[in-house]
Amino acid sequence: MCGIVGAVAERPITEILIEGLKRLEYRGYDSAGVALLDASGAISCIKREGKVESLVQAVKDQSPTGTTGIAHTRWATHGVPSERNAHPHQSGNRFSVVHNGIIENHQELRDSLTADDGYVFSSDTDTEVIVHLIHKLSADYPDLRSTVFAATQKLVGAYGMVVSDSESPSELVVARSGSPLVIGYGLGEHFVASDQLALLPVTRRFAVLEEGDVAQITKEAVNIIDATGEPVRRSIEESDITADAGGKAGYKHYMLKEIFEQPEAIRRTLQDRLIEGKVADNAFGNGSLKLFKNIKHVQIVACGTSYNAGMVARYWIEQHVGISCSVEIASEFRYRESFVHKDSLLVTLSQSGETADTLAALRLAKSLGYSASLTICNVETSSLVRESDLVYLMKAGPEIGVASTKAFTVQLAALLLLSKALCEAKKINQDFCAESAQALTSLPAQMERAFSLEQPIKELAEQFADKQHALFLGRGDQYPVAMEGALKLKEISYIHAEAYAAGELKHGPLALIDAEMPVVVVAPDNDLLDKLKSNIAEVRARGSVMYVFADSDDQFESEPGLDVVNMAHANHLIAPILFIIPLQFLSYYVALVKGTDVDQPRNLAKSVTVE
Ligand code: M6R
């Protein structure tokens, strides 16, 4: 989604802003822009449709200078991707604004600003109402911060915004509601960004703004007021993310780097949480074990890949903990009246911790009578982490590729640990507790072994290059793995892919099968294998080309039209975590063959902070 960078300094800041935008490119965007103010208040505003590289070229050509400035990458919501809709937006040749989020009452504001106040709009965006509103209100308020605060009182919707004023060129004012912003603290300079990754080359000291905060940023100071207008301090923390965390470390794409980072990410995530075979007391937050003892239902809410991870966890929780578990897509959960079981734990899953629907679901759930909310999340400073009662921080490290890989497997490891923690708290199922501890401990090494599949899958990927559709099949806890495999393939190769529980084939999808529809099957050697083999036979009989991922040498043999890819036998508990690896490779290499933009697939954003 959109990205924001801003700076107030003694030195020229053009390079800082551009580097910040480059570091935010992973979030997905379709235009970029920058507005710089020099000490006299002269504004240089440059915007371009497309990649930051086009903006960089325009900046080189025009060589603007400035010591105060704002920059933005835009992911279109209101108005097509174009230069005129790109941010910053301006009013009265004085105010400039960059904005993440959506202003829901933009039409009403636009109508009154046009009809009553004579403003002329030059874009189709919701954002432009903010800057004209600020311009209009500036006549009634003594300074920029109080003007912006007054403007925020009239906005309905979500915003993280940064405002500059050419009549006050040594300050920026920022405001947050529903869209994250961090302030970066330097020596005699201050910064703002929607993601601290953007600012790591210039500072490691950050304060996260709270909902409703409005802050004035100058070279010397950061002055924050809260939602009620009262001065407030937000704690400044040292980031432990390294400045090169956003780099590719020699890999061609972030996605490939992140696939290979999975064993280490799992090791880090389990460290200090799984100690001598037991779940550490506060692994899921203070008081979690005591609370887990009485939990009788788990409600998981998430989107996309995180939802698929939740679907796997349902099998584990119901089978091994013996309590009911429901999993729901956050955008559905938040808009229906759901039944809340007694003694229910709400679990949100999210890599970013800023997914708008998941966050809204958590906020809704708070009023519904859940015993507690737990988030399993990868970003410590995120809204989900800050607003949940209990937190399990994933420690996967920054995930930059839009296609989620290491977040999925780390979520699964955390969810298996959660199942074990529930059992330990309830003092039940010691066999599962012992087996899951052993399986989790062996997981990183087994993942490393699974990487040997890269080469055979790379060769196999060629066969998908001319395909329009693909079907993924699995049964039991491998059905969500098939769902995740299909999601990976569709999002980065643009091949239409669907997943089915294999037993469901006869109820419709079998009609689609022909030689042009590759069928991918996840087939570990488990209790359901015989059933799955019958499903495979049904598909084979209809002339399909099949790719079977298995973990037993004697169950399948390759033959014309049936490619078998074997991995080492996996313990059934961690099989879902291991079987996604070949499917991640498959989608990656099919995307390479098709020449798509692997890390930033079209139309998608890394962090979906709008509805
Ligand atoms: O940050 P989150 O885990 O909440 O994100 C949820 C989805 O937007 C995300 O998993 C998305 O589906 C990925 N692009 C899938 O690869």
Residues whose N, C-alpha, C, O or C-beta is under 5 A from the ligand:
A	BS01	M6R	C303 G304 T305 S306 L349 S350 Q351 S352 G353 T355 V402 A403 S404 K606 V608
